[in-house]
Amino acid sequence: MKGLKRMGLAAIAGFAAASLFTKKLYDKKRQKELDEFFLPDQDEPVVIHIESKEDLKEDIDSLTSPVLFIFEMESKEKAILFQDLLSEKGLSSTIDASTFEVEVMYNDELTEENKTILYEDLSKLIQKTEAKYKGYHLK
């Protein structure tokens, strides 16, 4: 009787071990498939699509008075870099240290030419620093 119990327990333990081993193999295979799907080939260039540029263009085109543009950054270092690049373009800004949001003040006259220059400048800075455009507030 004890022998049957031991054989039964051994069979259950063997089945559990085989099931666990099979599951791990399946999970590894699935993870490899997901990695191949989500990670680009090393030979292909990585293209970053920034959706917020269209929103930025629409907002700039609709403006009629001085505004504060708000951008979100990944880190303090990127926020400081963004702020430095803004100052090179003659734009003043502030950084919120807790959220890494950068507020960009624009006080110049908003002619069509100025709007185009502002959009081009901000778009280039968004690409350089991977900033995310959050919106604007009228000043």
N, C-alpha and C positions, 0 to 999 in steps of 0.2 A: 504494500500500500504506500509506504514511504517512497519507494522507488518510482511509483507512478506519479506521485506528487512532484518529486524532483524532476522527472522527465517533463511533466507538464509545465513546471516553472521554467525549466531550461528552454522549452519550446517557445513559451511566451516571451522570455528574454531575448531569444534569437530572432523572433519575429519583430520585436520592438527595435532591436539593433538594426535589422535589415531595413525596416521602414524609415528609421532615422537617417541611415546612410543614403537611401534612395532619395529622400526629401532633400538632403544636402546637395546631392548631385543635380537634382532638378533645379534647386534654387541657384546654384552656381551657373548652370546653363542659362537660366532665365536672366540672371544679372548680366551675363556676358552679352546676351541679345539686347538688353536695354542699354548697356554701355555703347554698343555698336550703333544703336539707333540715335541716342541722345548726344554722344560725343562726336564731334566732327573728325574727319581724317586729318592727320597731321600735315598732309600735303596740300590740303585745301585751305585758302585763307578764311579766317573767321570774320564774318560780317555782322556787325552790331546794328540792329534795327531799332531806331529810337522813334517811338510813336509820338512822343510829346512835341516834336518839331512842327507838325501840322497844327497842333493846338496853339503853339507859340505864334506861328504865322497868322492864324485867324485872330488871335488876341491883339497882336500888334496892329494889324490892319483896321481893327475896330476902335482903336484908342483915339481919344480927343483931348486928353489932359495928362499931366505928369502922373506917373504910376510907380508902383513897387512890384517888380517881378519876383516870384518866389521859385527857387530851385532847391531840390533835395540832393544831398551828396551822400556817398557811402561812408566816408570817414572825415575826420578833422583835417587830415593832410590834403585830401582832394578839395575840401571846402576852402582851405587856405590857398591852394594852387588856383582854384577858380577865381577867388577874390583877387589874387595877384594879376591874373590875366585880364580880369575886368578893369582893374586900375590902369593897365597898359592901354586899354581902349577908351579911357577917360570916363569910365562909369564907376560911381561910388556904390559900396555895398556893405552889408553887415552880416555877421555869422551868428547863428544861434548855436552855442556850444553844446547844448543837450541833444538837439535833433539834427545837427549838421545842415540846417537850412540856411541858404544864402538869400538875402533880400537885396535886389538890385534896384537902385533908385535911378529913374530916368526923368530929367527935368527939361530937356531941350524941346524945342518946337517939334511937333510931330507932322512934318511934311511927308509927302510920299517918298521922297528921296531919303529922308532920315529914317523912315520906317523900314525901307529896304536895307539900309546900312545896318540898322539895329538888329534886324532879323538875321542877316548874314553873320554879323559879329557873334551874336548869341548862339546861333546854330553851330558855328565852328567851335566855340568854347564848350558847348554841350558835348560834342564829339570828342574833344581833347580830354575832358575830365569825366566823362560818363555821367554828367549831371542829369537829373530828371526834372523836367519843368512841371511845377505844381499849379501855377495860376498867377493871377495878379490882383492887386488892390489899387483903386484910385487913391491918389494922394490928396 
